[in-house]
Each structure stands twice: as structure tokens, then as C-alpha cells.
Amino acid sequence: MYLDSFFQAMAEFESEGNPQVHKNLSREQFPAYVRQLHDQSIGKNLKDGYIPSKEFWIVDRDGYAGRIILGLTFTPTPEKLGHHVGYAVRPSKRRHGYATKALEALLDEARKLGIHKLMPTCDAANIASRKVIERSGGSLLNPEARVGELRFLIDLDADSSLRASSSTRNADEMG
Ligand SMILES: CC(C)(COP(=O)(O)OP(=O)(O)OC[C@H]1O[C@@H](n2cnc3c(N)ncnc32)[C@H](O)[C@@H]1OP(=O)(O)O)[C@@H](O)C(=O)NCCC(=O)NCCS
């Protein structure tokens, strides 16, 4: 079931012009793809410019619903204050609270890994993503930006009361 739902999800991403894996990934290549994700999580065979990262899949009773990724290393710069976070929910599963719930769960994983500063970004026009980040306690670092990339910091060392009170509407379906 997961394999079918995975490929159905990839087709959905593809048809909205937002591919999540390389276009011609076949079922035969799927095990190698999963191995590559595992390698990526331990920093093995990294492609140029890639950092180690852990990918988690969002699943519900229908199978694959999306993914969320945590960068395991980062080089601090004035612009880069925390670990990379990326996520995508397949189009047919959006607006059920999955991304919100996934980011909350990722914060717990980050804590376990000793990661306390995360820096999700999103386009200023991406209202859904902005809501997801702010619900998890993301503070906007560049409020002057009206277009282009918004940068947020989630500081797990800071007071977590905002996250504790955040809503997880409809997220009870998640597996
Ligand atoms: C951004 C994304 C991950 C959100 O996933 P999701 O599971 O639908 O998010 P949630 O259901 O947790 O919704 C979070 C909030 O955004 C709102 N929202 C979702 N889609 C929206 C849209 N298209 N326009 C406006 N608000 C939207 C939800 O209604 C919810 O707010 P509410 O509870 O006040 O109603 C998903 O839209 C996606 O995969 N987009 C393409 C990839 C992407 O943009 N990734 C993030 C890159 S920074």
C-alpha cells in the first residue's frame, strides 16, 4: 500500500509542478531511493552541496501523505541561525493539519538529537507554510520582507508555551 500511495503522491506533486523526487523514479529504483535517504541521514555518499539530513514521512490510513526534513548540520552565518527544515504535504491531503502536526513532531525529534535552533523558511506568498511555522513558535527574522523568502527562527531553548498551546486541528487522522 505504501508504495502505491508514495507514487500516487509523487504524481500529485508532479502535476502541480512541485516534484519531490527525480521525475522518472521507478518502482525498481525505490529501494535505492530509500537507501539514499538513509545514507543522507548518516552523511554517507552526500551529493555536492548537500548536508546530512533526516527525512520523516507523514502517513495516515491511506499511506504516504507527505514528508518533513531536518538538516542535521549547519554553518552559522549572520543569515543562517539554525538548522534547515523543509516539508511538503501531497495536494490531496492538505488542510487537515498534517504539516502543523508534523512540524510539532519534528521539534520533539530535534530535541532528542540535541538540536535546539531551527530555521524554517518560506516564500512570503506561502500563507499555509507561514501559519505552520508560526504555530510551532517560529519568530520572523526579516519582518521587512514583503516578497521573497521569509526566515524564521524556532528556538527550543526559549519558552515553549506558544507551542504547547498551538492547535492541531484535524490532525488525529495521522498515523
Ligand atoms: C505548506 C504545506 C506543507 C501546508 O500543509 P498542510 O498540511 O495543508 O498544512 P495545515 O493543514 O497544517 O495548515 C496550516 C494552516 O494553513 C492553512 N492553509 C493550508 N493551505 C492553505 C492555502 N492554500 N491558503 C491559505 N491557507 C492555507 C490551513 O487552513 C491552516 O490554517 P487554519 O488552521 O487557520 O485553517 C502544503 O500546502 C504544501 O505541501 N505546499 C507545497 C510545498 C510547500 O510549500 N512546502 C513548504 C515550503 S516552505
Ligand as a Chemical Component Dictionary entry (heavy atoms), coordinates in Angstrom:
data_LIG
# 
_chem_comp.id                   LIG 
_chem_comp.type                 NON-POLYMER 
_chem_comp.pdbx_formal_charge   0 
_chem_comp.three_letter_code    LIG 
# 
loop_
_chem_comp_atom.comp_id 
_chem_comp_atom.atom_id 
_chem_comp_atom.alt_atom_id 
_chem_comp_atom.type_symbol 
_chem_comp_atom.charge 
_chem_comp_atom.model_Cartn_x 
_chem_comp_atom.model_Cartn_y 
_chem_comp_atom.model_Cartn_z 
_chem_comp_atom.pdbx_ordinal 
LIG C1  C1  C 0 2.624  24.326 3.074  1  
LIG C2  C2  C 0 2.004  22.933 3.229  2  
LIG C3  C3  C 0 3.081  21.976 3.684  3  
LIG C4  C4  C 0 0.895  23.024 4.310  4  
LIG O1  O1  O 0 0.426  21.703 4.554  5  
LIG P1  P1  P 0 -0.969 21.405 5.228  6  
LIG O2  O2  O 0 -0.917 20.033 5.800  7  
LIG O3  O3  O 0 -2.068 21.699 4.280  8  
LIG O4  O4  O 0 -1.000 22.482 6.404  9  
LIG P2  P2  P 0 -2.023 22.512 7.631  10 
LIG O5  O5  O 0 -3.225 21.714 7.281  11 
LIG O6  O6  O 0 -1.260 22.147 8.853  12 
LIG O7  O7  O 0 -2.480 24.011 7.594  13 
LIG C5  C5  C 0 -1.867 25.048 8.259  14 
LIG C6  C6  C 0 -2.714 26.295 8.114  15 
LIG O8  O8  O 0 -2.584 26.813 6.795  16 
LIG C7  C7  C 0 -3.870 26.944 6.220  17 
LIG N1  N1  N 0 -3.775 26.674 4.807  18 
LIG C8  C8  C 0 -3.483 25.499 4.214  19 
LIG N2  N2  N 0 -3.455 25.664 2.889  20 
LIG C9  C9  C 0 -3.740 26.964 2.658  21 
LIG C10 C10 C 0 -3.840 27.737 1.485  22 
LIG N3  N3  N 0 -3.654 27.207 0.282  23 
LIG N4  N4  N 0 -4.151 29.064 1.622  24 
LIG C11 C11 C 0 -4.338 29.599 2.836  25 
LIG N5  N5  N 0 -4.220 28.922 3.990  26 
LIG C12 C12 C 0 -3.933 27.616 3.891  27 
LIG C13 C13 C 0 -4.710 25.898 6.917  28 
LIG O9  O9  O 0 -6.083 26.174 6.758  29 
LIG C14 C14 C 0 -4.211 26.047 8.317  30 
LIG O10 O10 O 0 -4.747 27.193 8.922  31 
LIG P3  P3  P 0 -6.107 27.209 9.756  32 
LIG O11 O11 O 0 -5.983 26.100 10.756 33 
LIG O12 O12 O 0 -6.113 28.564 10.357 34 
LIG O13 O13 O 0 -7.204 26.975 8.787  35 
LIG C15 C15 C 0 1.364  22.431 1.913  36 
LIG O14 O14 O 0 0.499  23.432 1.430  37 
LIG C16 C16 C 0 2.402  22.091 0.850  38 
LIG O15 O15 O 0 2.920  20.976 0.816  39 
LIG N6  N6  N 0 2.706  23.043 -0.036 40 
LIG C17 C17 C 0 3.696  22.817 -1.101 41 
LIG C18 C18 C 0 5.090  22.661 -0.557 42 
LIG C19 C19 C 0 5.459  23.794 0.359  43 
LIG O16 O16 O 0 5.064  24.939 0.148  44 
LIG N7  N7  N 0 6.235  23.455 1.399  45 
LIG C20 C20 C 0 6.721  24.409 2.343  46 
LIG C21 C21 C 0 7.939  25.044 1.759  47 
LIG S1  S1  S 0 8.480  26.346 2.821  48 
# 
loop_
_chem_comp_bond.comp_id 
_chem_comp_bond.atom_id_1 
_chem_comp_bond.atom_id_2 
_chem_comp_bond.value_order 
_chem_comp_bond.pdbx_ordinal 
LIG C1  C2  SING 1  
LIG C2  C3  SING 2  
LIG C2  C4  SING 3  
LIG C2  C15 SING 4  
LIG C4  O1  SING 5  
LIG O1  P1  SING 6  
LIG P1  O2  DOUB 7  
LIG P1  O3  SING 8  
LIG P1  O4  SING 9  
LIG O4  P2  SING 10 
LIG P2  O5  DOUB 11 
LIG P2  O6  SING 12 
LIG P2  O7  SING 13 
LIG O7  C5  SING 14 
LIG C5  C6  SING 15 
LIG C6  O8  SING 16 
LIG C6  C14 SING 17 
LIG O8  C7  SING 18 
LIG C7  N1  SING 19 
LIG C7  C13 SING 20 
LIG N1  C8  SING 21 
LIG N1  C12 SING 22 
LIG C8  N2  DOUB 23 
LIG N2  C9  SING 24 
LIG C9  C10 SING 25 
LIG C9  C12 DOUB 26 
LIG C10 N3  SING 27 
LIG C10 N4  DOUB 28 
LIG N4  C11 SING 29 
LIG C11 N5  DOUB 30 
LIG N5  C12 SING 31 
LIG C13 O9  SING 32 
LIG C13 C14 SING 33 
LIG C14 O10 SING 34 
LIG O10 P3  SING 35 
LIG P3  O11 DOUB 36 
LIG P3  O12 SING 37 
LIG P3  O13 SING 38 
LIG C15 O14 SING 39 
LIG C15 C16 SING 40 
LIG C16 O15 DOUB 41 
LIG C16 N6  SING 42 
LIG N6  C17 SING 43 
LIG C17 C18 SING 44 
LIG C18 C19 SING 45 
LIG C19 O16 DOUB 46 
LIG C19 N7  SING 47 
LIG N7  C20 SING 48 
LIG C20 C21 SING 49 
LIG C21 S1  SING 50 
# 
